[in-house]
Amino acid sequence: MTVCTAPASPAPSSTPPDGLPVYRLLTGPDDASFCRRVSDALALGYRLYGSPAATFNGQSVIVAQAIVWSGTVA
């Protein structure tokens, strides 16, 4: 599994930008692109929600990570 890191994020507003939903489930192949998507969401102000999941589709590892907006009580 690829290890993802993210830069420190600025203080988020009370709602996600650009009409994004409060809860999101990011999915995709376990690669650098997926890590960038998660890192970008964290930089926007989302936070990880729960543990990541991984499965194998017969060709590659597919991963999923739930995220929620920082102002959300969970």
PyMOL Python script that loads the backbone (N, CA, C, O; Angstrom):
from pymol import cmd

cmd.read_pdbstr("""\
ATOM      1  N   MET A   1       0.842  -1.171   0.000  1.00  0.00           N
ATOM      2  CA  MET A   1       0.000   0.000   0.000  1.00  0.00           C
ATOM      3  C   MET A   1       0.888   1.235   0.000  1.00  0.00           C
ATOM      4  O   MET A   1       1.911   1.253   0.685  1.00  0.00           O
ATOM      5  N   THR A   2       0.528   2.244  -0.735  1.00  0.00           N
ATOM      6  CA  THR A   2       1.281   3.481  -0.827  1.00  0.00           C
ATOM      7  C   THR A   2       1.048   4.310   0.429  1.00  0.00           C
ATOM      8  O   THR A   2      -0.084   4.416   0.901  1.00  0.00           O
ATOM      9  N   VAL A   3       2.112   4.901   0.972  1.00  0.00           N
ATOM     10  CA  VAL A   3       1.989   5.761   2.146  1.00  0.00           C
ATOM     11  C   VAL A   3       1.720   7.176   1.673  1.00  0.00           C
ATOM     12  O   VAL A   3       2.439   7.692   0.817  1.00  0.00           O
ATOM     13  N   CYS A   4       0.681   7.817   2.228  1.00  0.00           N
ATOM     14  CA  CYS A   4       0.295   9.168   1.838  1.00  0.00           C
ATOM     15  C   CYS A   4       0.656  10.149   2.944  1.00  0.00           C
ATOM     16  O   CYS A   4       0.458   9.868   4.126  1.00  0.00           O
ATOM     17  N   THR A   5       1.181  11.289   2.556  1.00  0.00           N
ATOM     18  CA  THR A   5       1.436  12.358   3.510  1.00  0.00           C
ATOM     19  C   THR A   5       0.810  13.626   2.980  1.00  0.00           C
ATOM     20  O   THR A   5       0.612  13.773   1.774  1.00  0.00           O
ATOM     21  N   ALA A   6       0.496  14.549   3.887  1.00  0.00           N
ATOM     22  CA  ALA A   6      -0.146  15.796   3.478  1.00  0.00           C
ATOM     23  C   ALA A   6       0.495  16.968   4.197  1.00  0.00           C
ATOM     24  O   ALA A   6       0.958  16.831   5.329  1.00  0.00           O
ATOM     25  N   PRO A   7       0.525  18.128   3.537  1.00  0.00           N
ATOM     26  CA  PRO A   7       1.044  19.320   4.193  1.00  0.00           C
ATOM     27  C   PRO A   7       0.060  19.819   5.240  1.00  0.00           C
ATOM     28  O   PRO A   7      -1.110  19.435   5.235  1.00  0.00           O
ATOM     29  N   ALA A   8       0.537  20.675   6.137  1.00  0.00           N
ATOM     30  CA  ALA A   8      -0.348  21.274   7.139  1.00  0.00           C
ATOM     31  C   ALA A   8      -1.429  22.064   6.424  1.00  0.00           C
ATOM     32  O   ALA A   8      -1.168  22.704   5.406  1.00  0.00           O
ATOM     33  N   SER A   9      -2.643  22.020   6.956  1.00  0.00           N
ATOM     34  CA  SER A   9      -3.755  22.695   6.289  1.00  0.00           C
ATOM     35  C   SER A   9      -4.141  23.980   7.018  1.00  0.00           C
ATOM     36  O   SER A   9      -3.990  24.077   8.236  1.00  0.00           O
ATOM     37  N   PRO A  10      -4.640  24.967   6.269  1.00  0.00           N
ATOM     38  CA  PRO A  10      -5.112  26.200   6.889  1.00  0.00           C
ATOM     39  C   PRO A  10      -6.429  25.952   7.616  1.00  0.00           C
ATOM     40  O   PRO A  10      -7.068  24.918   7.421  1.00  0.00           O
ATOM     41  N   ALA A  11      -6.828  26.898   8.447  1.00  0.00           N
ATOM     42  CA  ALA A  11      -8.093  26.771   9.170  1.00  0.00           C
ATOM     43  C   ALA A  11      -9.248  26.759   8.169  1.00  0.00           C
ATOM     44  O   ALA A  11      -9.365  27.684   7.365  1.00  0.00           O
ATOM     45  N   PRO A  12     -10.105  25.735   8.198  1.00  0.00           N
ATOM     46  CA  PRO A  12     -11.190  25.630   7.238  1.00  0.00           C
ATOM     47  C   PRO A  12     -12.367  26.535   7.590  1.00  0.00           C
ATOM     48  O   PRO A  12     -12.522  26.950   8.738  1.00  0.00           O
ATOM     49  N   SER A  13     -13.198  26.837   6.581  1.00  0.00           N
ATOM     50  CA  SER A  13     -14.427  27.576   6.824  1.00  0.00           C
ATOM     51  C   SER A  13     -15.483  26.608   7.343  1.00  0.00           C
ATOM     52  O   SER A  13     -15.209  25.422   7.523  1.00  0.00           O
ATOM     53  N   SER A  14     -16.682  27.111   7.582  1.00  0.00           N
ATOM     54  CA  SER A  14     -17.721  26.257   8.160  1.00  0.00           C
ATOM     55  C   SER A  14     -18.349  25.295   7.144  1.00  0.00           C
ATOM     56  O   SER A  14     -19.009  24.332   7.535  1.00  0.00           O
ATOM     57  N   THR A  15     -18.149  25.546   5.852  1.00  0.00           N
ATOM     58  CA  THR A  15     -18.676  24.647   4.821  1.00  0.00           C
ATOM     59  C   THR A  15     -17.594  24.388   3.777  1.00  0.00           C
ATOM     60  O   THR A  15     -16.710  25.221   3.579  1.00  0.00           O
ATOM     61  N   PRO A  16     -17.660  23.241   3.112  1.00  0.00           N
ATOM     62  CA  PRO A  16     -16.671  22.936   2.075  1.00  0.00           C
ATOM     63  C   PRO A  16     -16.764  23.932   0.914  1.00  0.00           C
ATOM     64  O   PRO A  16     -17.840  24.469   0.650  1.00  0.00           O
ATOM     65  N   PRO A  17     -15.659  24.182   0.226  1.00  0.00           N
ATOM     66  CA  PRO A  17     -15.670  25.110  -0.907  1.00  0.00           C
ATOM     67  C   PRO A  17     -16.315  24.501  -2.147  1.00  0.00           C
ATOM     68  O   PRO A  17     -16.460  23.283  -2.258  1.00  0.00           O
ATOM     69  N   ASP A  18     -16.692  25.359  -3.062  1.00  0.00           N
ATOM     70  CA  ASP A  18     -17.170  24.952  -4.394  1.00  0.00           C
ATOM     71  C   ASP A  18     -18.337  23.976  -4.363  1.00  0.00           C
ATOM     72  O   ASP A  18     -18.487  23.167  -5.279  1.00  0.00           O
ATOM     73  N   GLY A  19     -19.169  24.040  -3.322  1.00  0.00           N
ATOM     74  CA  GLY A  19     -20.334  23.167  -3.254  1.00  0.00           C
ATOM     75  C   GLY A  19     -20.021  21.709  -3.005  1.00  0.00           C
ATOM     76  O   GLY A  19     -20.882  20.852  -3.204  1.00  0.00           O
ATOM     77  N   LEU A  20     -18.790  21.402  -2.569  1.00  0.00           N
ATOM     78  CA  LEU A  20     -18.434  20.015  -2.283  1.00  0.00           C
ATOM     79  C   LEU A  20     -19.251  19.495  -1.108  1.00  0.00           C
ATOM     80  O   LEU A  20     -19.624  20.273  -0.230  1.00  0.00           O
ATOM     81  N   PRO A  21     -19.538  18.195  -1.075  1.00  0.00           N
ATOM     82  CA  PRO A  21     -20.306  17.631   0.032  1.00  0.00           C
ATOM     83  C   PRO A  21     -19.478  17.556   1.321  1.00  0.00           C
ATOM     84  O   PRO A  21     -18.248  17.554   1.283  1.00  0.00           O
ATOM     85  N   VAL A  22     -20.170  17.496   2.450  1.00  0.00           N
ATOM     86  CA  VAL A  22     -19.517  17.403   3.759  1.00  0.00           C
ATOM     87  C   VAL A  22     -18.824  16.046   3.907  1.00  0.00           C
ATOM     88  O   VAL A  22     -17.749  15.961   4.499  1.00  0.00           O
ATOM     89  N   TYR A  23     -19.427  15.001   3.377  1.00  0.00           N
ATOM     90  CA  TYR A  23     -18.866  13.645   3.431  1.00  0.00           C
ATOM     91  C   TYR A  23     -18.472  13.226   2.022  1.00  0.00           C
ATOM     92  O   TYR A  23     -19.223  13.431   1.068  1.00  0.00           O
ATOM     93  N   ARG A  24     -17.292  12.641   1.904  1.00  0.00           N
ATOM     94  CA  ARG A  24     -16.853  12.123   0.609  1.00  0.00           C
ATOM     95  C   ARG A  24     -16.160  10.781   0.817  1.00  0.00           C
ATOM     96  O   ARG A  24     -15.514  10.557   1.840  1.00  0.00           O
ATOM     97  N   LEU A  25     -16.301   9.898  -0.158  1.00  0.00           N
ATOM     98  CA  LEU A  25     -15.574   8.630  -0.164  1.00  0.00           C
ATOM     99  C   LEU A  25     -14.699   8.639  -1.404  1.00  0.00           C
ATOM    100  O   LEU A  25     -15.187   8.526  -2.528  1.00  0.00           O
ATOM    101  N   LEU A  26     -13.404   8.774  -1.183  1.00  0.00           N
ATOM    102  CA  LEU A  26     -12.454   8.783  -2.290  1.00  0.00           C
ATOM    103  C   LEU A  26     -12.037   7.346  -2.580  1.00  0.00           C
ATOM    104  O   LEU A  26     -11.703   6.597  -1.663  1.00  0.00           O
ATOM    105  N   THR A  27     -12.057   6.965  -3.846  1.00  0.00           N
ATOM    106  CA  THR A  27     -11.674   5.613  -4.245  1.00  0.00           C
ATOM    107  C   THR A  27     -10.778   5.684  -5.473  1.00  0.00           C
ATOM    108  O   THR A  27     -10.797   6.663  -6.219  1.00  0.00           O
ATOM    109  N   GLY A  28     -10.007   4.646  -5.665  1.00  0.00           N
ATOM    110  CA  GLY A  28      -9.188   4.566  -6.861  1.00  0.00           C
ATOM    111  C   GLY A  28      -8.049   3.598  -6.686  1.00  0.00           C
ATOM    112  O   GLY A  28      -7.890   3.006  -5.618  1.00  0.00           O
ATOM    113  N   PRO A  29      -7.242   3.429  -7.739  1.00  0.00           N
ATOM    114  CA  PRO A  29      -6.067   2.569  -7.638  1.00  0.00           C
ATOM    115  C   PRO A  29      -5.105   3.103  -6.579  1.00  0.00           C
ATOM    116  O   PRO A  29      -5.007   4.312  -6.370  1.00  0.00           O
ATOM    117  N   ASP A  30      -4.405   2.201  -5.923  1.00  0.00           N
ATOM    118  CA  ASP A  30      -3.437   2.591  -4.897  1.00  0.00           C
ATOM    119  C   ASP A  30      -2.172   3.095  -5.583  1.00  0.00           C
ATOM    120  O   ASP A  30      -1.228   2.340  -5.815  1.00  0.00           O
ATOM    121  N   ASP A  31      -2.177   4.398  -5.904  1.00  0.00           N
ATOM    122  CA  ASP A  31      -1.042   4.997  -6.592  1.00  0.00           C
ATOM    123  C   ASP A  31      -0.834   6.432  -6.114  1.00  0.00           C
ATOM    124  O   ASP A  31      -1.566   6.913  -5.248  1.00  0.00           O
ATOM    125  N   ALA A  32       0.144   7.100  -6.667  1.00  0.00           N
ATOM    126  CA  ALA A  32       0.469   8.464  -6.265  1.00  0.00           C
ATOM    127  C   ALA A  32      -0.693   9.422  -6.534  1.00  0.00           C
ATOM    128  O   ALA A  32      -0.894  10.375  -5.781  1.00  0.00           O
ATOM    129  N   SER A  33      -1.448   9.182  -7.586  1.00  0.00           N
ATOM    130  CA  SER A  33      -2.591  10.045  -7.907  1.00  0.00           C
ATOM    131  C   SER A  33      -3.645   9.995  -6.798  1.00  0.00           C
ATOM    132  O   SER A  33      -4.190  11.026  -6.404  1.00  0.00           O
ATOM    133  N   PHE A  34      -3.927   8.790  -6.298  1.00  0.00           N
ATOM    134  CA  PHE A  34      -4.881   8.665  -5.202  1.00  0.00           C
ATOM    135  C   PHE A  34      -4.371   9.405  -3.962  1.00  0.00           C
ATOM    136  O   PHE A  34      -5.129  10.115  -3.301  1.00  0.00           O
ATOM    137  N   CYS A  35      -3.088   9.234  -3.654  1.00  0.00           N
ATOM    138  CA  CYS A  35      -2.504   9.927  -2.498  1.00  0.00           C
ATOM    139  C   CYS A  35      -2.616  11.438  -2.650  1.00  0.00           C
ATOM    140  O   CYS A  35      -2.885  12.139  -1.674  1.00  0.00           O
ATOM    141  N   ARG A  36      -2.412  11.947  -3.861  1.00  0.00           N
ATOM    142  CA  ARG A  36      -2.546  13.391  -4.100  1.00  0.00           C
ATOM    143  C   ARG A  36      -3.986  13.840  -3.876  1.00  0.00           C
ATOM    144  O   ARG A  36      -4.216  14.909  -3.309  1.00  0.00           O
ATOM    145  N   ARG A  37      -4.958  13.043  -4.312  1.00  0.00           N
ATOM    146  CA  ARG A  37      -6.364  13.408  -4.117  1.00  0.00           C
ATOM    147  C   ARG A  37      -6.703  13.500  -2.628  1.00  0.00           C
ATOM    148  O   ARG A  37      -7.378  14.434  -2.196  1.00  0.00           O
ATOM    149  N   VAL A  38      -6.230  12.527  -1.849  1.00  0.00           N
ATOM    150  CA  VAL A  38      -6.463  12.557  -0.403  1.00  0.00           C
ATOM    151  C   VAL A  38      -5.741  13.755   0.207  1.00  0.00           C
ATOM    152  O   VAL A  38      -6.324  14.484   1.010  1.00  0.00           O
ATOM    153  N   SER A  39      -4.491  13.964  -0.161  1.00  0.00           N
ATOM    154  CA  SER A  39      -3.706  15.081   0.371  1.00  0.00           C
ATOM    155  C   SER A  39      -4.342  16.422   0.019  1.00  0.00           C
ATOM    156  O   SER A  39      -4.386  17.322   0.858  1.00  0.00           O
ATOM    157  N   ASP A  40      -4.833  16.566  -1.202  1.00  0.00           N
ATOM    158  CA  ASP A  40      -5.501  17.811  -1.608  1.00  0.00           C
ATOM    159  C   ASP A  40      -6.754  18.057  -0.777  1.00  0.00           C
ATOM    160  O   ASP A  40      -7.024  19.190  -0.379  1.00  0.00           O
ATOM    161  N   ALA A  41      -7.521  17.000  -0.515  1.00  0.00           N
ATOM    162  CA  ALA A  41      -8.728  17.140   0.303  1.00  0.00           C
ATOM    163  C   ALA A  41      -8.368  17.556   1.730  1.00  0.00           C
ATOM    164  O   ALA A  41      -9.045  18.397   2.320  1.00  0.00           O
ATOM    165  N   LEU A  42      -7.307  16.972   2.285  1.00  0.00           N
ATOM    166  CA  LEU A  42      -6.867  17.355   3.633  1.00  0.00           C
ATOM    167  C   LEU A  42      -6.414  18.814   3.652  1.00  0.00           C
ATOM    168  O   LEU A  42      -6.682  19.533   4.614  1.00  0.00           O
ATOM    169  N   ALA A  43      -5.740  19.247   2.612  1.00  0.00           N
ATOM    170  CA  ALA A  43      -5.285  20.639   2.533  1.00  0.00           C
ATOM    171  C   ALA A  43      -6.458  21.607   2.429  1.00  0.00           C
ATOM    172  O   ALA A  43      -6.362  22.745   2.888  1.00  0.00           O
ATOM    173  N   LEU A  44      -7.566  21.167   1.831  1.00  0.00           N
ATOM    174  CA  LEU A  44      -8.761  22.011   1.737  1.00  0.00           C
ATOM    175  C   LEU A  44      -9.446  22.183   3.088  1.00  0.00           C
ATOM    176  O   LEU A  44     -10.124  23.185   3.318  1.00  0.00           O
ATOM    177  N   GLY A  45      -9.274  21.212   3.980  1.00  0.00           N
ATOM    178  CA  GLY A  45      -9.923  21.286   5.284  1.00  0.00           C
ATOM    179  C   GLY A  45     -10.706  20.047   5.668  1.00  0.00           C
ATOM    180  O   GLY A  45     -11.323  20.009   6.732  1.00  0.00           O
ATOM    181  N   TYR A  46     -10.689  19.022   4.808  1.00  0.00           N
ATOM    182  CA  TYR A  46     -11.313  17.756   5.173  1.00  0.00           C
ATOM    183  C   TYR A  46     -10.415  17.028   6.168  1.00  0.00           C
ATOM    184  O   TYR A  46      -9.229  17.334   6.291  1.00  0.00           O
ATOM    185  N   ARG A  47     -11.001  16.056   6.881  1.00  0.00           N
ATOM    186  CA  ARG A  47     -10.204  15.203   7.761  1.00  0.00           C
ATOM    187  C   ARG A  47     -10.582  13.754   7.488  1.00  0.00           C
ATOM    188  O   ARG A  47     -11.689  13.455   7.038  1.00  0.00           O
ATOM    189  N   LEU A  48      -9.645  12.869   7.767  1.00  0.00           N
ATOM    190  CA  LEU A  48      -9.895  11.448   7.547  1.00  0.00           C
ATOM    191  C   LEU A  48     -11.012  10.976   8.464  1.00  0.00           C
ATOM    192  O   LEU A  48     -11.125  11.434   9.601  1.00  0.00           O
ATOM    193  N   TYR A  49     -11.831  10.066   7.971  1.00  0.00           N
ATOM    194  CA  TYR A  49     -12.923   9.511   8.764  1.00  0.00           C
ATOM    195  C   TYR A  49     -12.843   8.001   8.653  1.00  0.00           C
ATOM    196  O   TYR A  49     -13.109   7.437   7.592  1.00  0.00           O
ATOM    197  N   GLY A  50     -12.481   7.351   9.735  1.00  0.00           N
ATOM    198  CA  GLY A  50     -12.365   5.892   9.725  1.00  0.00           C
ATOM    199  C   GLY A  50     -11.090   5.430   9.064  1.00  0.00           C
ATOM    200  O   GLY A  50     -10.251   6.227   8.643  1.00  0.00           O
ATOM    201  N   SER A  51     -10.968   4.133   8.986  1.00  0.00           N
ATOM    202  CA  SER A  51      -9.783   3.507   8.410  1.00  0.00           C
ATOM    203  C   SER A  51      -9.932   3.376   6.895  1.00  0.00           C
ATOM    204  O   SER A  51     -11.049   3.294   6.386  1.00  0.00           O
ATOM    205  N   PRO A  52      -8.810   3.357   6.175  1.00  0.00           N
ATOM    206  CA  PRO A  52      -8.894   3.110   4.743  1.00  0.00           C
ATOM    207  C   PRO A  52      -9.267   1.651   4.483  1.00  0.00           C
ATOM    208  O   PRO A  52      -9.097   0.787   5.343  1.00  0.00           O
ATOM    209  N   ALA A  53      -9.769   1.404   3.302  1.00  0.00           N
ATOM    210  CA  ALA A  53     -10.097   0.036   2.882  1.00  0.00           C
ATOM    211  C   ALA A  53      -9.331  -0.264   1.602  1.00  0.00           C
ATOM    212  O   ALA A  53      -9.031   0.637   0.819  1.00  0.00           O
ATOM    213  N   ALA A  54      -9.018  -1.530   1.400  1.00  0.00           N
ATOM    214  CA  ALA A  54      -8.312  -1.941   0.184  1.00  0.00           C
ATOM    215  C   ALA A  54      -8.865  -3.276  -0.298  1.00  0.00           C
ATOM    216  O   ALA A  54      -9.254  -4.131   0.498  1.00  0.00           O
ATOM    217  N   THR A  55      -8.891  -3.435  -1.614  1.00  0.00           N
ATOM    218  CA  THR A  55      -9.307  -4.687  -2.226  1.00  0.00           C
ATOM    219  C   THR A  55      -8.485  -4.887  -3.493  1.00  0.00           C
ATOM    220  O   THR A  55      -7.818  -3.965  -3.962  1.00  0.00           O
ATOM    221  N   PHE A  56      -8.536  -6.069  -4.029  1.00  0.00           N
ATOM    222  CA  PHE A  56      -7.822  -6.389  -5.262  1.00  0.00           C
ATOM    223  C   PHE A  56      -8.855  -6.740  -6.323  1.00  0.00           C
ATOM    224  O   PHE A  56      -9.705  -7.602  -6.103  1.00  0.00           O
ATOM    225  N   ASN A  57      -8.786  -6.076  -7.476  1.00  0.00           N
ATOM    226  CA  ASN A  57      -9.789  -6.298  -8.523  1.00  0.00           C
ATOM    227  C   ASN A  57      -9.332  -7.294  -9.596  1.00  0.00           C
ATOM    228  O   ASN A  57      -9.950  -7.397 -10.655  1.00  0.00           O
ATOM    229  N   GLY A  58      -8.257  -8.020  -9.320  1.00  0.00           N
ATOM    230  CA  GLY A  58      -7.733  -8.965 -10.288  1.00  0.00           C
ATOM    231  C   GLY A  58      -6.561  -8.410 -11.078  1.00  0.00           C
ATOM    232  O   GLY A  58      -5.809  -9.161 -11.698  1.00  0.00           O
ATOM    233  N   GLN A  59      -6.408  -7.087 -11.054  1.00  0.00           N
ATOM    234  CA  GLN A  59      -5.302  -6.438 -11.753  1.00  0.00           C
ATOM    235  C   GLN A  59      -4.501  -5.513 -10.846  1.00  0.00           C
ATOM    236  O   GLN A  59      -3.274  -5.463 -10.932  1.00  0.00           O
ATOM    237  N   SER A  60      -5.194  -4.781  -9.978  1.00  0.00           N
ATOM    238  CA  SER A  60      -4.498  -3.825  -9.116  1.00  0.00           C
ATOM    239  C   SER A  60      -5.237  -3.675  -7.793  1.00  0.00           C
ATOM    240  O   SER A  60      -6.388  -4.089  -7.655  1.00  0.00           O
ATOM    241  N   VAL A  61      -4.555  -3.078  -6.831  1.00  0.00           N
ATOM    242  CA  VAL A  61      -5.160  -2.790  -5.529  1.00  0.00           C
ATOM    243  C   VAL A  61      -5.986  -1.524  -5.660  1.00  0.00           C
ATOM    244  O   VAL A  61      -5.504  -0.510  -6.166  1.00  0.00           O
ATOM    245  N   ILE A  62      -7.230  -1.581  -5.206  1.00  0.00           N
ATOM    246  CA  ILE A  62      -8.134  -0.436  -5.196  1.00  0.00           C
ATOM    247  C   ILE A  62      -8.330  -0.041  -3.737  1.00  0.00           C
ATOM    248  O   ILE A  62      -8.596  -0.888  -2.885  1.00  0.00           O
ATOM    249  N   VAL A  63      -8.196   1.249  -3.460  1.00  0.00           N
ATOM    250  CA  VAL A  63      -8.312   1.736  -2.092  1.00  0.00           C
ATOM    251  C   VAL A  63      -9.466   2.719  -1.967  1.00  0.00           C
ATOM    252  O   VAL A  63      -9.919   3.302  -2.951  1.00  0.00           O
ATOM    253  N   ALA A  64      -9.930   2.888  -0.731  1.00  0.00           N
ATOM    254  CA  ALA A  64     -10.997   3.837  -0.429  1.00  0.00           C
ATOM    255  C   ALA A  64     -10.688   4.508   0.898  1.00  0.00           C
ATOM    256  O   ALA A  64     -10.191   3.870   1.826  1.00  0.00           O
ATOM    257  N   GLN A  65     -10.988   5.808   0.982  1.00  0.00           N
ATOM    258  CA  GLN A  65     -10.810   6.548   2.224  1.00  0.00           C
ATOM    259  C   GLN A  65     -11.966   7.524   2.366  1.00  0.00           C
ATOM    260  O   GLN A  65     -12.198   8.360   1.493  1.00  0.00           O
ATOM    261  N   ALA A  66     -12.683   7.410   3.466  1.00  0.00           N
ATOM    262  CA  ALA A  66     -13.756   8.358   3.758  1.00  0.00           C
ATOM    263  C   ALA A  66     -13.133   9.610   4.367  1.00  0.00           C
ATOM    264  O   ALA A  66     -12.174   9.532   5.135  1.00  0.00           O
ATOM    265  N   ILE A  67     -13.696  10.767   4.010  1.00  0.00           N
ATOM    266  CA  ILE A  67     -13.273  12.045   4.576  1.00  0.00           C
ATOM    267  C   ILE A  67     -14.515  12.849   4.921  1.00  0.00           C
ATOM    268  O   ILE A  67     -15.555  12.698   4.281  1.00  0.00           O
ATOM    269  N   VAL A  68     -14.409  13.702   5.931  1.00  0.00           N
ATOM    270  CA  VAL A  68     -15.503  14.593   6.314  1.00  0.00           C
ATOM    271  C   VAL A  68     -14.942  15.994   6.479  1.00  0.00           C
ATOM    272  O   VAL A  68     -13.761  16.176   6.773  1.00  0.00           O
ATOM    273  N   TRP A  69     -15.797  16.968   6.287  1.00  0.00           N
ATOM    274  CA  TRP A  69     -15.401  18.352   6.451  1.00  0.00           C
ATOM    275  C   TRP A  69     -15.061  18.614   7.914  1.00  0.00           C
ATOM    276  O   TRP A  69     -15.760  18.136   8.807  1.00  0.00           O
ATOM    277  N   SER A  70     -14.005  19.360   8.165  1.00  0.00           N
ATOM    278  CA  SER A  70     -13.503  19.574   9.518  1.00  0.00           C
ATOM    279  C   SER A  70     -14.542  20.127  10.497  1.00  0.00           C
ATOM    280  O   SER A  70     -14.487  19.816  11.687  1.00  0.00           O
ATOM    281  N   GLY A  71     -15.473  20.930  10.022  1.00  0.00           N
ATOM    282  CA  GLY A  71     -16.487  21.500  10.902  1.00  0.00           C
ATOM    283  C   GLY A  71     -17.600  20.538  11.258  1.00  0.00           C
ATOM    284  O   GLY A  71     -18.482  20.874  12.048  1.00  0.00           O
ATOM    285  N   THR A  72     -17.572  19.336  10.680  1.00  0.00           N
ATOM    286  CA  THR A  72     -18.614  18.338  10.888  1.00  0.00           C
ATOM    287  C   THR A  72     -18.370  17.585  12.196  1.00  0.00           C
ATOM    288  O   THR A  72     -17.251  17.152  12.469  1.00  0.00           O
ATOM    289  N   VAL A  73     -19.407  17.432  12.991  1.00  0.00           N
ATOM    290  CA  VAL A  73     -19.305  16.620  14.200  1.00  0.00           C
ATOM    291  C   VAL A  73     -19.561  15.184  13.799  1.00  0.00           C
ATOM    292  O   VAL A  73     -20.590  14.858  13.208  1.00  0.00           O
ATOM    293  N   ALA A  74     -18.601  14.330  14.131  1.00  0.00           N
ATOM    294  CA  ALA A  74     -18.767  12.915  13.765  1.00  0.00           C
ATOM    295  C   ALA A  74     -18.428  12.028  14.919  1.00  0.00           C
ATOM    296  O   ALA A  74     -18.507  10.805  14.803  1.00  0.00           O
TER     297      ALA A  74
END
""", "prot")
cmd.dss("prot")
cmd.show_as("cartoon", "prot")
cmd.util.cbc("prot")
cmd.orient("prot")
